[in-house]
Amino acid sequence: MSAISNIILVGMGILLTLASLWYGQNHHLLPESAAESAPLFDSLFNSTMTIATGIFLVVQGVLLYCIVRYRKRRGDKGDGDPNHGNVLLEIVWTAVPAVIILWLGLASIDVYQAVYGGTDVGGHIHTAMVMESSHEAEAGDPGYAYTPVVLPGKEMGQPDLVVQVQGMQYAWLFTYPESGLVASELHLPLNKRVRLDMTALDVNHAFWVPQFRLKQDVIPGRETHLEFVPTQLGQYPIICAELCGPYHGVMAGQLFVDTPEDFERWQQEQVLAARGEGSTLALVSDFSPVHPSPRPGSPEAESAFAHVHHQRLGVSPSDLKSLQSHSGSLPSAG
Amino acid sequence: MTQLQDSPRLVAAPKVELELPAEPWWRFFTFSTDHKVIGIQYLVTTFFFYLVGGALATAVRAELATPEADFLGFERYNGAFTLHATIMIFLWIVPALVGGFGNYLVPLMIGARDMAFPKLNAVAFWLVPPTGILLLASLFIEAPAAGWTSYPPLSLISGKVGEELWILSILLAGTSSILAAVNFITTILKMRMPGMKMEDMPLFCWAMLAASILTLIATPVLAGALILLSFDLLAGTAFFNPSGGGDPVVYQHMFWFYSHPAVYIMILPVFGMISEILPVHARKPIFAYKAIAYSSLAICFLGLIVWAHHMFTSGTPDWMRVFFMIATMAIAVPTGIKVFSWLATLWGGKIHFRSAMLFGMGFVSMFVIGGLSGIILASVPLDIHVHDTYFVVAHLHYVLFGGSVFGIYAGIYHWFPKMTGRMLNEFWGRVHFVLTFVGFNICFLPMHKLGLMGMPRRVAQYDPQFADLNWISSVGAFVLAISTLPFLVNAIYSWVAGPKAGDNPWQALTLEWTTSSPPPHHNFYGDPILLTGPYDYGLHSKETLDYFAAQLQTLRELALAEAEPTSS
């Protein structure tokens, strides 16, 4: 290869790297991030996008180059170069993807540990992407110990607030065990560790807040969990991501991240309003909201279904009383 | 017979046998046991289902052109996307590739006279029309509406008749696949012509071997899952029904134990076809034959241990998430080997931009995008955000449309002359390619952003902030729908009245091109002879190749001349 073509090759390599780095940081493909773990996700996503852009440019570049450079010329009836292999080249293009994949795998495990904590996958893994929070996890800090599924022998975290979530066709129901408040909107205090204990009444659902980069299936017959710290004030959509029936697309809830004061005020208002008259948004439940899932289509499931829809639509105080008597009939898990 | 100086193989004197010429057109409508007839039966039948599945896809995109559910409505929408996916997977891509191309090409490529079990082969094909009839009947009775994954408990409460029709049709399709897989494995291992070692086989045969092993191991598990689901549905058992103590997540494991390998069953034969098509039209030997062959087997092995990556949000334990993430990512290595080898095959070639090559290169280009988004989906933390969103819809279409369907089109353009004896029109082939390529990217590229921004899949109604990108995507879908028209007209017209193809219009070196177009009943005139390696482009002088062609022509004339008196 001549010196000039070497220079061109190096120049193109530098351009390609710069383009990949730039696009990896400026792709604007994600919504704003609003939870503590979201920036970890974003950083891993950006790194992956950088690598993916690089590989994309190399492959499409070579393809385009071949199209231009090696097209059959008019009148040429011969064959191309009969080269059928090159061991060194083959080793390189096996080893390089293997190394990239290894790095990406380790980085993913690290982010997974940092976000979900408590993950023991057979020893401590250190990479360039070790983050402060994963050190906490390794040190066994219970504040970060978390597992999305309750497994035997696993410790749950110590969240500041626990909310019980029930998914049903086609609504979300949120219960605050401390106050007994049941709401169709999820209000959370800013910068507090929240744990959601989730179950489904009828079919599979999935709890997803894109701004938090977190998703967890909500499955009848078992309890699943999500733990996070909201870090931005605002209103975010709660999306059901698992097909749950014809009206799956309209099963959307709202999540509000309030200042701790606003959160307390909201909770008190709702409790008072529900005890008094005129509330259409929330009611105080006398029963323990964690209960076995009723059989789909059973009166229990239907009453829970009606319950949340009435709340969403807004009903009169008398309707509310009748709803409360309905919900009182739900069996208690004790 | 003379041994030529530059030939890497011995040219043996073949034994000439009497063979009757091809049977008439109506044999395509019979219970024929000829693998070539069965292959074409598969291709034509499955293309019909492709059009039906495509019409359903167009209806789905018409619904999604606006945020409101104002075209199909909520219930019909779920039926439409469920049937779209089911038809495309079980009645188009899998049977077209394995049943269609596999049947037609494998015996020809290995110099066999037919498949190992010709009657079993016919049975496998004739299970496909009832599969289609059951599924299409459900359109008019009650469409299954729980998605092609059919997860319980939703599938247990969303309509018994539709769901049961769906289960029965998939069981039939699965049975057909298993029969075909047994046949291919036996044929490839036992029916190769004398003197053809495994390393002499065309790469398509390696890919078919890997895909058949996957089918044989994985499909029975799906059948098991569906039979149990059927019990839950009809007999009131509770294998997967949580209200009776069953576990819906167990169904997901069983379903994906088949359905992830199914992705490789849908892509491995395409990998094989691309490995055949690129060398011919680039006039170069395939680069790194052994690496491509063994990477198919590596994908086959790894493909069996990655299923739980579809379940990262299902409450799977941590160790399982990490294990399946690493296994999934590892598949990028053998896949990367293939992609780089294809690029190296093009490098330094003399590329003829015929329609087959355009679709072949389009495949490489699009499949890379699907592969890269696949790496994002393999990473547990990244997958958790994008799981069950339009990002996944984009990814799977880049793999299955940009990959498999582009591959099928490339295959049709490449082997149509062999199958029918006539050439397709190149101009309309290029129009078809451009419309497909442009429509495909307009349709599926925006879905990546839609999913990352927060649009879940399988929704009839969506947040109005996504309206613009969805509208663009729907326009792309309509272009894609229109793109099939030039192909359809071209294929029908050319089959009837296209210019004669001759035996070997592309000057290809694999065995199927050494016989006539279309080949006679038992494929070869006399015993097939291995004149060259399958990819020896550029290794022989033109004189040698002309000599080979002349030898074959002489043999054929001899055989036909001797057959003439017996047939009259």
Contacts between the chains, C-beta under 8 A, distances in Angstrom:
chain1	res1	chain2	res2	distance
A	29	B	448	7.1
A	29	B	449	5.4
A	29	B	452	4.6
A	29	B	453	7.4
A	30	B	452	5.5
A	30	B	453	7.2
A	31	B	452	7.9
A	31	B	453	5.4
A	31	B	454	5.9
A	40	B	381	7.5
A	41	B	381	5.7
A	41	B	382	7.0
A	41	B	385	6.2
A	44	B	379	7.1
A	44	B	381	6.1
A	44	B	382	6.4
A	45	B	376	7.4
A	45	B	382	5.8
A	45	B	385	8.0
A	48	B	375	6.7
A	48	B	376	5.7
A	48	B	379	6.7
A	48	B	382	6.5
A	52	B	372	4.2
A	52	B	373	7.9
A	52	B	375	6.7
A	52	B	376	7.3
A	55	B	368	7.4
A	55	B	372	6.2
A	56	B	368	6.5
A	56	B	369	6.9
A	56	B	372	6.0
A	59	B	339	6.5
A	59	B	343	6.7
A	59	B	364	7.6
A	59	B	365	7.6
A	59	B	368	4.8
A	60	B	365	6.2
A	60	B	368	7.3
A	62	B	343	4.9
A	62	B	346	7.9
A	62	B	347	7.3
A	63	B	343	6.7
A	63	B	346	7.2
A	63	B	361	6.4
A	63	B	364	6.4
A	63	B	365	5.8
A	66	B	343	7.2
A	66	B	346	4.1
A	66	B	347	5.9
A	66	B	349	7.3
A	66	B	351	6.6
A	67	B	351	6.9
A	67	B	353	7.9
A	67	B	361	7.3
A	70	B	282	7.3
A	70	B	346	6.5
A	70	B	347	7.0
A	70	B	348	6.3
A	70	B	349	5.1
A	70	B	350	6.6
A	70	B	351	5.2
A	71	B	350	7.8
A	71	B	351	5.3
A	71	B	353	6.7
A	72	B	283	7.6
A	72	B	350	4.5
A	72	B	351	5.9
A	72	B	352	5.1
A	72	B	353	7.7
A	73	B	350	7.6
A	76	B	350	6.1
A	77	B	542	7.8
A	78	B	283	7.5
A	78	B	350	6.7
A	78	B	538	7.9
A	79	B	283	4.2
A	79	B	284	7.0
A	79	B	350	6.7
A	79	B	537	4.8
A	79	B	538	3.7
A	80	B	282	6.1
A	80	B	283	4.7
A	80	B	284	4.1
A	80	B	348	5.5
A	80	B	349	3.7
A	80	B	350	4.7
A	80	B	537	6.9
A	80	B	538	5.8
A	81	B	284	6.5
A	81	B	348	4.0
A	81	B	349	7.3
A	81	B	538	6.4
A	82	B	284	7.0
A	82	B	285	5.7
A	82	B	536	7.6
A	82	B	537	6.5
A	82	B	538	3.3
A	82	B	539	4.9
A	83	B	284	7.4
A	83	B	285	7.2
A	83	B	287	7.2
A	83	B	348	6.5
A	84	B	285	3.8
A	84	B	286	7.0
A	84	B	287	6.3
A	84	B	288	7.6
A	84	B	289	6.7
A	84	B	535	6.9
A	85	B	287	6.2
A	85	B	288	5.0
A	85	B	289	7.2
A	85	B	290	7.9
A	85	B	291	7.9
A	86	B	287	7.8
A	86	B	288	7.8
A	86	B	344	7.6
A	89	B	344	7.1
A	90	B	288	5.3
A	90	B	291	5.5
A	90	B	337	7.3
A	90	B	341	7.8
A	93	B	336	6.5
A	93	B	337	6.7
A	93	B	340	4.3
A	94	B	291	7.8
A	94	B	333	6.2
A	94	B	336	7.5
A	94	B	337	5.8
A	97	B	332	5.8
A	97	B	333	5.2
A	97	B	336	4.2
A	98	B	333	5.2
A	101	B	329	4.6
A	101	B	330	6.6
A	101	B	332	5.4
A	101	B	333	6.5
A	101	B	375	7.7
A	104	B	329	6.5
A	104	B	375	6.9
A	104	B	379	6.4
A	105	B	325	6.4
A	105	B	326	5.2
A	105	B	329	5.3
A	105	B	379	7.7
A	108	B	325	6.2
A	108	B	379	4.1
A	108	B	380	5.8
A	108	B	381	5.8
A	108	B	382	7.1
A	109	B	322	5.9
A	109	B	325	7.7
A	109	B	380	7.8
A	111	B	381	4.5
A	112	B	318	8.0
A	112	B	321	7.3
A	112	B	322	7.3
A	112	B	380	5.0
A	112	B	381	5.0
A	115	B	381	5.9
A	116	B	318	7.4
A	118	B	318	7.7
A	119	B	318	4.4
A	119	B	322	7.2
A	120	B	318	7.1
A	120	B	319	7.9
A	121	B	318	6.4
A	121	B	319	5.9
A	121	B	322	4.4
A	122	B	319	7.6
A	147	B	318	6.7
A	148	B	315	6.8
A	149	B	315	4.4
A	149	B	316	7.5
A	149	B	317	6.5
A	151	B	317	5.9
A	151	B	318	7.9
A	202	B	153	6.9
A	202	B	157	7.4
A	203	B	153	4.8
A	203	B	154	4.2
A	203	B	157	6.8
A	204	B	151	5.9
A	204	B	153	7.1
A	204	B	154	6.6
A	204	B	248	6.3
A	206	B	313	6.0
A	206	B	387	7.8
A	206	B	388	6.1
A	208	B	388	7.9
A	208	B	454	7.9
A	208	B	456	7.1
A	210	B	385	7.1
A	210	B	453	6.8
A	210	B	454	3.5
A	211	B	454	8.0
A	213	B	381	7.8
A	213	B	384	7.3
A	213	B	385	4.4
A	214	B	384	6.7
A	214	B	385	7.5
A	215	B	313	5.1
A	215	B	384	5.1
A	215	B	385	6.5
A	215	B	387	6.0
A	215	B	388	7.6
A	216	B	313	5.7
A	216	B	315	7.3
A	216	B	384	7.9
A	217	B	313	4.9
A	217	B	314	4.9
A	217	B	315	6.0
A	219	B	242	7.4
A	219	B	248	6.2
A	219	B	249	6.6
A	219	B	314	7.2
A	219	B	315	6.2
A	220	B	153	6.0
A	220	B	242	4.2
A	220	B	243	7.3
A	220	B	248	7.1
A	221	B	242	2.9
A	221	B	243	7.6
A	221	B	245	7.6
A	221	B	246	7.6
A	221	B	247	7.0
A	221	B	248	7.3
A	222	B	242	7.6
A	222	B	247	7.8
A	222	B	249	7.7
A	222	B	315	6.7
A	224	B	315	4.7
A	237	B	454	6.8
A	237	B	463	7.2
A	239	B	454	6.4
A	239	B	456	5.5
A	240	B	456	7.1
A	241	B	313	7.7
A	241	B	387	6.9
A	241	B	388	4.1
A	241	B	389	6.7
A	241	B	456	4.6
A	241	B	457	8.0
A	242	B	151	7.7
A	242	B	388	5.9
A	243	B	78	7.7
A	243	B	146	7.0
A	243	B	147	4.9
A	243	B	149	8.0
A	243	B	151	7.3
A	243	B	154	6.5
A	243	B	388	7.8
A	243	B	457	7.9
A	243	B	458	4.5
A	244	B	154	6.3
A	245	B	78	7.8
A	245	B	154	6.4
A	245	B	158	6.6
A	246	B	74	4.0
A	246	B	75	4.7
A	246	B	77	7.5
A	246	B	78	5.4
A	246	B	145	6.8
A	246	B	460	7.7
A	247	B	74	5.6
A	248	B	78	7.8
A	248	B	456	7.8
A	248	B	458	6.2
A	248	B	459	5.9
A	249	B	69	7.2
A	249	B	74	7.6
A	249	B	456	7.5
A	249	B	458	7.7
A	249	B	459	2.9
A	249	B	460	5.2
A	249	B	461	4.3
A	249	B	462	6.1
A	250	B	461	5.7
A	252	B	463	8.0
A	293	B	242	6.3
A	293	B	243	6.9
A	294	B	243	7.7
A	295	B	243	4.0
A	296	B	153	6.1
A	296	B	156	7.7
A	296	B	157	5.1
A	296	B	243	6.3
A	297	B	157	6.6
